[in-house]
Amino acid sequence: MRNLITRCFLLAVPFLITTLAAAQGNYNVISVNNGGTISGTVKWSGPVPHELDFPITKDPQVCEQDGKKTASLDRLIVGQDGGVANTIVYLKNISAGKSMDLPEQRRHLDQKHCRYIPHILLVPQNSALQMQSSDATLHTIHMDGAASFNLPFPFPNQITARTMATPGLVNLRCNGGHVWMNAEMMVVPHPYYAVTDESGRFEFTSVPAGTYQIVAWHEGWGLAGKEQAYDVLTEHTVQRPIFTEAKTWEKAVTVNANQPSTVSFVIGNK
């Protein structure tokens, strides 16, 4: 069953990447006069699942914090008011608008205490992702999806950059034995993407008037099982978590000139 889940996931990833990229099409930068705004929240409904943890099986002197023997897999963060952080919200069918202005911090990845920070990355197409490690141990960043790299980080605080040429989803993981390390990157062709904050909030500004499809994408919060993985440093086989598939929700939104629009998503296990 585990092998079947793994094969199905690997078959689904290229289709998802192609679908996400094709949905955007070509985007033209124009002068946006009298643009509107779209703001809203992503909220959780129902009981909040238990946080997914994974045993720290390597480099505890680097990876353990506050004496904890486990690391959070960072898959679902629900705030006190029910807001869901780390949800990517974007306009699916926009073909023209403002120039790229995505936040710089979403295109810089650090490896700190054996975690990828930030957990969700947004990198404009044909721009560089800056990567470094703050840890005094060997990490790797293995990417699959819209980008395919396997980069070692044997020394702390040395920056490596790679240009992301293809739009779509990229999965990140460590092949250095820190099997709990995971992150997601969206390489995007236009600026109308946002990552929800700890309150589940998002906002788009300077949106041309029109009707759009707005999508909320979450990487998913379930654990489907484990798979065999290879630790390139110790040359031993280790167990890596397999996550359930990502989830999306979609709505229509109409933007009027110089007017605010509000969209709210409610997500959960149902």
N, C-alpha and C positions, 0 to 999 in steps of 0.2 A: 504493500500500500504506500509506503514511504517513497519508493522509487517511482510509483505511478504519479504521486503528487508532484514530485520533482520534475518529471518529464512534462506533465501538463503545464506547470509553471513556466518552464523554459520555452515551451511552444507558444505560450500566451504572450510572453514578453515582447518578441518582435512585432506581433500584431498590435499590441498596445502602443508601442513606440511609433509605428507607422500611422496608426489612427490619430494619435496626439499631434504628430507633425502635419499630417494631411489636413486636419481640421483647421489649421491656422492659415494655410495658403500664403500668398504673397502679401506683404504689408508695405504701405507707402507712408512716408513721413510727410505730413502737411501742417500748415499753420492752423491751429485750432482756435477759432474765435468763438466766443460765447459758448464754450463747452460746459457741459454739466458734470455732476459728480455722482458716483455710485458708492454708497457705504452700506455696511451691514455687519452681521455677526453670523458665526457658526456656533450653534449651541448643541449640547448633548441632552438626549432624552432617555430617561430610564436609569436603572442602576448602573453605576460606573464599574466596568470590569476591574479586576485586580491588576495592579501594575505587573508587567512582564519583567521578570528578573532572570539573570543567567549566572551560573557560578563563575567566579573569577578563578581560572585555572592556570594563569601564567602571570608572571611579574607582579605579584601582590604588592611589593614595595612601591611600585609605580602606580598600579591600577586601583588599589583599594583606597577608599576615602572613609574616614571616620570609623575605621575598623570593620567596615562591611565586607563580607565575603562574596557578595553578589553585585552585579552591575545591572542597572536599569537598561532595558532595550529601547527606551525612549519612543515607544510606538504610539502612545496615547497620553496626552496631557490635557486634563480637564480642570479648569479653574474653579474657584469657590462659587462663582455665579453661573457655572455650567458652560462657560465658553471653552471651545476646543481650539487649542493652539496648534500650530504647524499644519494647518490645512491650506493647500494652495487654491486660491480662487482666481479665476481668469475669464476673460471674454473670449468666446470661442470663434465667433464669426465676424470679427472686426478686421477691416481691410485697410483702413487709413486712420491716422491720428497723430498724436504728439511723438516727439523723439524719445529715444530710450532714456529712462531716468530711474532704473531700478537701484535699490540701495546697495552700496559697495560691500557692506558686511555680509551680504548673501552670496558673494562671489569670492570669499576668502575662507578657506577651510583650515582649521587647526586640529591637531590630534593631542588632546590633553587629558591626563588621567585615563588614558585608554578609551576615550570617547571622541567621536567626530563632532566638532562644534563649528558652525551650527548644524543641527540635525537635518534641516531642509535648506537646500541651496537653490538660488535662482541666478542663472548665468545667461546674459544675452547671447544670442547666436553670433558666432565669429568673435567673441570676446574670450579673455583668458580667465581661467580659474586659478587663483593663487593658493598654494598648499604649503603647509609646514607642519612640523611636529614639535611640541613643547616637551615631549617625554624623552627621557634618557634610556630608551630601548628601541629595538627595531620595530617599526610599523611599516605596513604597506597600504596603499590605496589601490584596490582592484576595482575597476569600473567595467560594467557591461550594460549594454543597451544602446542609446544613441551615441555613446562614446565608449571606446575600448582601450583602456590603459592599465598597466600594472606597475606602480611606481614605488620603489623602496625609499624609506626615510630612516637611514641609519644614524643620523646626527641631528641633534635638536636645533631648531631655529634656522634651518636653511630652507629658503623659499624655492619651490619648484612651480612653474606655471605651464599650463597646457591650454591651447585654444580649442574651444568647443564649436565645431563647425556645423554640426547637425542638430536641428531642433528635436526635442523629445525627452523622454525619461531616461535617467542614468541611475543605476543602483551602485552603491559604494559599500565595500566591505574590506576587512583586513585579512590578508593571507599570512600574516606573521604570527598566527596562533591566538590572537585576541578575537575570538570568533563572535563575541557579542557586539563588536563594533559594527555599526550600520548607519547609513544615511541615504538620503535621496536627493538627486539634483534634477531640476527641470531646466533644460536649455531652451530658451524662449525667443520667438521671432518678433515680438512686440512688447511694449511696456505695460500693457494692461494685465499684469500678473501681480498677485500679492500673497504674502504668507500671514495667516492670522496670528495675532499676538496672544498673550496669556488670557485675555478676556474674550478671545474668539473674534476680534474685530478686524475689519479690512476696509480699505478705501481706494477708489480710483478717482483721479482728478483729470480735468481737461479731456473729457470724453465727448466726441462729436455727437450731436443729436442723432437719434436713431433708435432702432430696436435691436437688441442683441440677445444671444444666449449666454448666460453666465453659469459657470461650472464651479462646483466645489469638489476638490480632489483630496482624498486622504489616503495615505499609504496603507491603511488597515492596521488593526490592533490585535489580531489573533496569531497564535502559534500553531502551525500545522504539523510540526514534527521536527526531526533533526536529520541531518545528512552528513555523510563522511566528507571531511575537508582535509587538506594537506597543509601542514605547518612548514613553510619553506625554510625556516631557520633550524628547527629541531629534526626535520625530515620525518616527523611522526604524523599519524592520522589523528585528527581531532573531530569532535562533534560540533557542527554548526547549526544554529536554529534556522528553520524554514518558516517564513511568515505567510499568513493568508493573503489573498489578493487585495489589491487596492480597491477603494470604493469611490464612486462619483455620484453627485447629485446635480441636477440641471434645472434652470428656470429661465423664463424670458424676462427681460427688463427693458423698459422704454426710458430713454434719456431725452429730456427737453433742454433747450438752450438756457444756460444760466440757472438751471434748476437742480436741486438735489433729488436723487432717487435712492430708495432704500430696498435692500434685499436681505432676507433672513433665511438661513438654512437651519433645519433641525435634523440632526443625525443621531444614530444609535444602532443598537443591535437588531431592531425589528426591520 
